[in-house]
Amino acid sequence: MVAFTPGCNLFLSALNVALWNSSIRLSVNEGCSHKALFLFRQMKQLGLEPDKLTFPLIAKACGKLSNLLYCQIIHTHVVKLPLWSDKFVQTAMADMYIKCGRLEFANILFERMPEKDVTSWNAMIMGFSQSSIERVLDLFREMKLAGFKPDSVTLIGLIQSSSNMKNLNMARAMHCSGIQVGVADDVSVANTLISAYAKCHDLSSARVVFDATPMAVRTVVSWNSMIAGYSHLERTFEAISIYKSMCQYGVRPDVSTIVSLLSSCAHPEVLLQGKLIHSHGVHTGCSLDISVINTLISMYSKCGDIISARNLFNRMSERTCVSWTAMISGYAEKGDLDEAMNLFHAMESAGESPDLVTMVALLSACGQTGALELGRWINKYSISKGLMQNVMVYNALIDMYVKCGSTKSAREIFDMMPERTTVSWTTMIAGYALNGESKEALSVFSQMVESGFRPNHLTFLAILQACTHAGFLEKGWEHFTLMTEVYKISPRLEHYACMADLLGRMGKLKEALEFIHNMPVKPDAGVWGALLGACKIHRDLETAEYVANHLFELEPHAAVSYVAMANIYAAEERWDGVVKIRAMMKCNRVKKSAGCSLVQVNGKIHTFTVEDRCHPEDLLIYEVLDGLALQLRELD
């Protein structure tokens, strides 16, 4: 029989704990957090006491599970042990609560820590970087006052905070701090800076940081951050240029690269570039990733190539809610509400639950096609599925109802909202303006300001449109001045177009022309077009010809300007002018698009163009129309 001394027993116990720690660490690193907690429980049942290396691992497992109850159980275990005062264990506990989203618990633990180190401060800065820029800056100041020197992790947390809040001044300040403490050359700090500058719309600074990062230390994240920055601002060709350089330097693109590039190609004019990126994604093996396929479906849909989008969707072996929603949104944007609803029902049959993005897409389609009854059904469906808790759904419902002409229903939704955003107020104001209820629009705007909400450029555009529709010239000037002088919002071309339209509608064509000439920016077709419409109302041929010439220069192939001018000539019986306009249209190969109408019958949308004879019931339809025409003649 072998006898062990007390010292030997202690050594074996420590060895056993180390082995258990090794198994727990392996489980955590492999993403098996539940297994890690099970091993911890077995370890305790065998009478082994965890050490200061065990609890950080268990805290990490609880954080990954984001389970508050587990966190509190582990916390209770720790406070009963002498190692509770260990700064590494306490930091791990604080980080655990941060990962569970309970920043208040983490903050209490941190404040009570008798001893802190840089890792402790970093954990708190990183934790608050997603939510409170004020707390992050307070922690940073306290850290420096306590004599701790920030490291690369500190700066990454601070830069991420500026990025999340889109605070450009803070991003620049943190860049300077990084240079001062000597970590600005760290590639992870540089990558975070590139991303932050891009999100703050300062691509020139992002490019400076990117170009200053030596080629030898650039990672795929460096390239992706720059590509994502250009893509976010829809600067497709710059994004592709960076991508080409990336490939030339032998850096292999990943899924994030392809997704960013495809996202920037979601416009018809850059569909060819999107197809080329798609092809390259296939070549690099990224095209099988579900996030890439979802982005491709969205890109093709937004570019109007719904057939390619549907082919990709049909070939998917596995679909997520995002896949279904991307395809539904594609049909919704196209105005094909029938197919969007067919997919919606198929989605439910497949056991996939629609989310708020799905609902917003369907509501948008209802508003676009005027499908009020279907919109009401989606409203009820959203309530039954508990989706009405999100402000986005409320806003989408208001938008749908006003576009379908039911401002009463929209106002009922608006009044029952538990919380409102600037978008909510603006949508309600724009809805009243759209439906010609200008006094109500002005009333809601006043309530918005009184409630402490700050109107943005879209709010003022809506209120100016309301004034234009009602002919409230004085109110229009009042709100235009309020926007520029009180809220310091620089007018955009749409605002100038509204004011030109308002002046023109009120017969003040000379003042409108003077207003346009004094604009600090070059007027576009929208501004000149508004004045041309006013010339038609007031039959001012001379001004109309002057305005039309500007429009023909700006948009030589746009039919609307030629048609408007031809109608003005016809109203004045200037047939030579009509002939001239038609000759110009023929010379410039301008084609007038056929008019289109939508009618909903028994829940199905029917589309008709001018002299349309393609409908399966066209004989019956025209028979009824001819009968109505005869009755109207008899009434005359």
N, C-alpha and C positions, 0 to 999 in steps of 0.2 A: 504494500500500500504506500502510495506516495503522499507525503504531507506537504502542503503549501504554506509558506509564511504569509502573514497579513500583507506584506508588500507585494508578494507575488500575486495574491488574490486581487489586489487593487489593479495590478498591471493587466491581468486577464479580463477584468471587468471593463477597463478602458479600451482594451483591444476589441472586446465584443461591441461596445458602443460605437467604435470607429467603423466596424464592419456594417452595423446597422445604418450608420450615417451614410456609408458608401452606397448601400442599397437604396436608401431613401433618395439620395442625390440623383442616382441613375433614373429612378422613377420620375422625379420632377423634370429632369432634363429631357426625358422621352415623352413628356406631356401626360404622364399617367398620375395625375394629382391625387385621385381617389386611392390608388394603390399606395402612394406615399403615406397618406393618412392611415391606411390600414396597417402598414408596416410600423408606423409610430405607435399605434394601439397595441400591436403584438409585442413590441419592445417594452412597453410599460407593463403589460401583463406578465412578462418574464422577470419583472422586478429590476430591470435595468434603468438607471437614471439618465435621462437625456443630458447632453452637455451644451455648451454655448454654440456649438456648431450644428446641433440638431434643430434647434428652434428657428434659426434663419431659413433652413430648408423647408420646414413645415409651414412657416409663415408664407414662403413663396408659393407653396402648393395651395394654401387657402386663398391667396391673392389671385392665382390663376383661375380658381373655381368661382371667385367673386361671391363667396358664401359668407354672409355676416355671422351666422350662427356658429359655423366652424371657427371663424376668427375669434369670436368671444370665448369659445371653449378653450382654444389654445392659449389665449391671453390669460385665462383663469389659471391654467397649468403653470404658466411662466411666473406670475406674481407670487406663487407659493414657494418658489425656489430662490436660493441665494443669488443665482446668476441673473436675476431680474435687473440688477443695477448695471449689468454689463452693457456698454454703449452699443455694441454690435447687435445684441439681442433686442434692445429697445428700438434701434433704428429699423430692424427687420419688422418689428411689430407695427411701427408707424407706417412703413411702406406697405404692409399687409392691408391696413385699413384704407390707405390711398387707393390700392388696386380694387378695393370693394366699393369705392366711391364715397367713403365716409371720411371726408377731409376733416370734419370737426373732431372726430375721435383721434385722428392722426395728429392734429394740432395740439390737443390736450396732452397727449403723450410726449410730443416734442417739447412743449413748454416746460414739462416737469422733469425732463432729462437732466440729471446732475452734471453729466459730462457729454459734450457733443464733439463731433469731428466733421471734416469736410463732407464725408459720406452722408451724415445726418442732415446737414444743411441741403445737400444736393437732392436727397429724397424728397424733402418738403418743397423745394423749388420746382422740381419736376412734377410733383403731385398737383401743385396749384397752377402750373403753367397752362392747363387746359381751361381754367375757369376764372381766376382772379388775378389780373395784372397788378392790382394794387398790393395784394398780399405777397406776390412774387417779388416786387420791388422792395417791400418792407423787409422781407427775409434776406434779400441781397445786401441791404444796408446794415442790418443787424449782424450778418455774417462778417462783413468787413470790420465793423466796430468791435466784434469779438476777437479780431486778430487772425481770422482765417483767410487764406489766399484762395480765390476762386480758381478752379481748374477747368478743363475742357468740358466736363459734364455740367458744371455750373453754367457755363456760357451757353451750352446747348439748350438747357432748360429755359434760360432767360430769352434766348432767341426764339424758341418755340412759342413762348408766351406772346411775344410781339407778333409772331406769325399768326397765331390763333385769333388775336384781337385786331389783326391788320393794322398795327401801329408802326408806321414807317419810322417815325422819330426814335422810338425805342429800339428798333432793329439797328438803326445807325449808331445809337449810343452803345449798344451791346457789341457792335462791331469794333468800335473804338476801345471798349474795355478789353475785348479779346486781344487786340494789338498790344495794349498796355501790359497785360499779364503774360503775354507771350504764347497764347494758344490759338491765335487767329490762323496760323499755318496748319493746324491740325485738320486733316481731311474731313473728319466728322463735323467739326465746327464749320468748315467752309461749305460743306454740303447743306447744312442747316441754314446757313446764311443765304445761300443761293435760293433755297426754297422760300425763305422768309421774304426776301426782297421781291421775288416773283409774285408771291401772294399779296404783297403790298403794292403791286403794279409798277415797281421800279426795276424794270428789266435791264436797264443800263447798268445799275449797280450790281445786279445779279451776274451780269456778263463779265464785269470787272473782276469779281471774286472768282468766277469760273476760269477766266483766262489767266489769273494769277496763280491758280492751283497747278503745280508742276504736273506734267503729263505722267511722270513715273508714279505719282501717288493718287492720281484720279481713279475712282472706282466707277462701277456701273451706276451707282447711286448719284455720283457727281453729274454724269451725263443725263441721267433720268430727271434730276432736279431742274436742269436747264431746259430740257425738252418739255417737261411738264409746265414750266413757267410760260414758255411761248404758246403752248397748247391752250393753257387756261385763258389766255387773252386772244385766242383764235388767230394767232400769227403762224399760220400753217407752214408757210414756206421757210420761215426762220427755223421752226422746229425740225423740218425735214433736212435743212442744211446742217444743223447740229447732228442729226441722226447719221447723215452721210459721213461726216467727219468721224463720228464714233466708230462706224464700220471700217473706215479707212485705217484707223489706228488699232484695229484688231480687237476692239472691245465688243464682246458678244452681247447683243440686246437680250433683255428678259421680258417677261410678261408685262411688267410696269411700263417698259419702253413702248411696246406695241399699243397698249391701252391708251397711253397719253397721246400718241400720234394719231390713232384712229379718232379719238375724241375731238381733235382739232379739225378733222375732215368732215364734220357733220353739217356740210353746206353743199348745195348742188354744184356750185362753181369749183369746188375742190374734190369732187367725187372721183375723178381720175387718180388724183394723188392717194385718196383713200383706198382705191383698188390696188394700187402699187404697194402700199403698206400691207394690205391684206395678203398679197402675193408673197411679200417678204416674210410675213409672219408664218405663212405655211412653210417657207424654205427653212426658217430657223427653228421650226417645231413648236412655236408658241400658239398656233391657231387652234390647237385642241383644248386649250385652257378655257374653262367655262366663262371666265370674266372677259376674255378676248372675244368669244362668240357673242356674248351679250352686247358688248360694245359695237361689234360689227352689225348686229341686228339694228341697234339704235342708229348707227351711222347711215346705213343704207336706207332706213325708214325716213330719216330727216332729210336725206338727199332726194327723196321721192322715188327711190328704187325699191318699192315694196315687194316686188317679186323675188329679188335677191335676198332680202331680209327673210321672207317666208321660207325660201329654200334652205337657208341656214337653220332656221327654227325647226323645220320639219326633220332635218337630219340629226338633230340633237338627241343623243341617247339618254341624257339626263337634263332635266330642266329645273330651274329654281324659280322663286317668285319673281326675281329680277328678269329672267328670260321671258316669262309670260307677260310681265308688265311692259317690257321693251317692245314686244310684238303688238300688244294691245295699243300702246301709245302710238306706234307707227300707223295703224289703221285709223286711230282717233285723229291724228294730225292730218291725215289724208281726207278726213271727213266721211270715211266708210264706217259709220256707226254700227251697221248690221254685222259686219265681220268682227268688229271690236267686241260686240256683245256675244257673238258666237264663241270667240276665244275665251271671253270671261267665263261663260258657262262651262266650257271645256276645262278651263283651269280649275274650277271648283270640282268637277267630276274627277279630275286627276288627283284630288286630295290636297291641292295647293291653296292656301288661304290668301286671298287678295290683301294687299296692305294699303296704306293711305296713298301711296304713289299711284297704285292702280286706280283708286277711286278718283283721284285728282285728274288722271288722264281721261277717264270716262266722262266726268263732269265737264271737262274742257270740250270734249267732242259733242256733248249735248248742247252746250252753249253755242258752239260753232254751227250746228245744224238746226238749232231751234227746237230740239226734242224735249219739250217741257215735261211731258208726262213721264218719260223715261228718266229724266233728271229727278223728278219727285220720287220715283221708285228707288233710285240710287241713294237719295237722301235717307229714305226709310231703311234701306239695306245697311248704310253706314252706321245708323243708330243701333240696329240690331247686332252688329258686329263690334260695337264699342269703339268705332273709329272716330266718333265725333269729339273725342277728347283732344284731338290735335287741331291747332289753329289753322293749319294748311287746308284741312278739309272744310272748315267753316268758310275760309276765304274763297275756296273753289266753288262752294255752294252759292255764295253771294254772287260771284262772277257768272255762274251758270244761270241763275234766276234773272239777273238784270239783262243778260244777253237774250234771254227768251222773253223779255218784256214784262216779267212779273216782279216789279220793284217792291210790291207789297210783301211777297214771300221773302225776297232778299232782305228787306228791313226786319222781318220777324227773326230771321237767322242772325242778323247783325245784333239785334237787341238782346238775344239770348246767349251771346258769346260770353264765356266766363272771363276771358281776357282778349284784348284786341292788340293788334300791331299796327304800325303805320300802313302796312299793306291792306289791312282790314278797312281802315278809314278811307284810304284812297280808292279801293274797289267800290265801296258804297257811293262815294262822291262821283266816280266815273260812271257808275250805273245810272244814277239820277241824270247825269249830263247826257248819256247815251239815249235815254228815253225822253228827253226834253223837259225834265222836271228840274229846271235850273234853280228855282228858289229853294227846293229841298237840298240840292247839292251845296248851295251857299250856307244853308243852315247847318248841315253836317260838318262842313269845313270849320265853321265857328265853334261847334261843339268839340271838334278835334283839337283845336288850338287851346280852348279853355280846359281840356282834359290833360294838357301838358305834353301832347305829342307834337313832335317837330315834323312839319310837312316836308317832303322831298320834291325833287324835280317832277316826278310823276303826279304827285298830288296837285301841284300848281298847273300842270298840263291839263288835268281833269277839270279843275275849277275854271281855267281859261276857256276850255271847250264849252262848259256850261254857260259862261257869259256870252260866248259867240252864238250859241244856239238861241239864246233868249234875246240877243241884241242889247245886252247890258254893257254899253261902252264904258261908262264911268266906273262900274264895278271891275271891268276887265283891266283898265289902267290901274285901278287901286290895288288889285292883286298882283299885277305885273311888277309894280313898284315895291310891294311888300316882299315879293320873292327876291328882287335884286338888292334892295337897300336894307331891309330888316334881316332877312335870312341869308343874305349874301350868296345866293344861288345864281350862278351864271346861266343865263337863258341859253337853251339849245335851239336848234333850228325849228323844232316842233313848236316851241313857245312863240318864236317870231312868226311862224306861219299862222298860229292862232290869232295873234294881234293884227296881222295883215288882213286876215279873213274878217275879223270883227270890224275893223275900220272900213273895209270894202263893203261889207253887208249893210253898214249904216250909211252908205253913199259917200263916204269920205275917201274917194279914190285917190285924190292928190295927196292927202295926208298919208294914206297907205303906201303910196309910191315913195314919198319922202322918207317914211319910216324904214322901208326896205333899203333905200340908198344909204341910210345912216347906220345900218347894221354893222357891228364890228367884225362879223364873219360874212363870208360870201354866201348869198342866198342860194338855196338849192331849188329843185323842181317843186318841192312841197310848198315853199314860200310863194314862188311865182304862180303856181297852180291855184293857190287860194285866192290870189288877186284876180286871176283870169276868170274864176267862177263869179266873183263880184262884178266884173265887167259885163258878164252875160246878164246878170240880174238887172243891172242899171243901164244896159244897152249902150255902153261907152266903147264904141268901135275903135277910136283912136288909141286909147290906153290899152285895149285888148290886143291890138296889132303889136304894140311895143312889148307887152308882156309875153305874147306868143313867140316872138323872135328869140327872146331869152330862153324860153322853154325848148324851142326847136334846137338851139345850140347845145343845151344841157342834155337833152334826151331826144336825139334825132329819130330814134326807132320806137318811141312810146306813142301808142295810138291815141291815148286819152287827150293829149294836147291838141292834136290835129282835129279830132272829132269835136272838141269843145269850140275851137275856132271856126270850124265849118258851120256849126250850129249858130254861132253869133252872126256870121255873114248871112246865113239863111234867114234869120230873124229880121235882118235889115234889108232883105231882098237884094243882097249884093251877090248875085249868082256868079259873077266873074271871080269873086273871092272864093266861093265854094269850089269852083272848077280848079282854081290855083292850088287850094289845099289838097284836093284829090290827086292832082298831078304830083305834088310834093310827096304824098304818101306812096304813090306808085314808084316814084324815083328812088325813095329811101327804103322801098320794100316793107312798108309798114302795114301790118295786118291787124284788123280789129277783132278781138276775141269775141266769140258768141256769148250772149247773155245766158245765164244759168239760174234756174229756180229749183228749190227743194220743197217737197211736200211729204208729210208723214201721214201714212194711212195704216191703221191697225198695227202700229209699232214699227212699220218698215218705211225706210226713206226712199223716195222716188225722185230722181234727178231729171230735169228737162232743160234742154238747150233750145235756142231759137229754131223754129220749124222742125223740131225733133219728131221723127217718125219711127223711132226704134223701140218704143215701149210696146210690150206684148199686148196691151189694151188700147193701142193708139186709135183704132177705128171707133171704139166706144167713146173714148175721150173727146175726139174731134166731133163726133156726132152730138155730144152734149154741148160742146163749145159752140157749134153752129146753131143749136137750138137756143142757147142763151143770147147769141148775137141777134137772132131773129126777134126775140122778145124785146131786146133793147131798142131795135129799130121801130117796133110797134109803139113803144113808149114815147119815142121821139115824135 
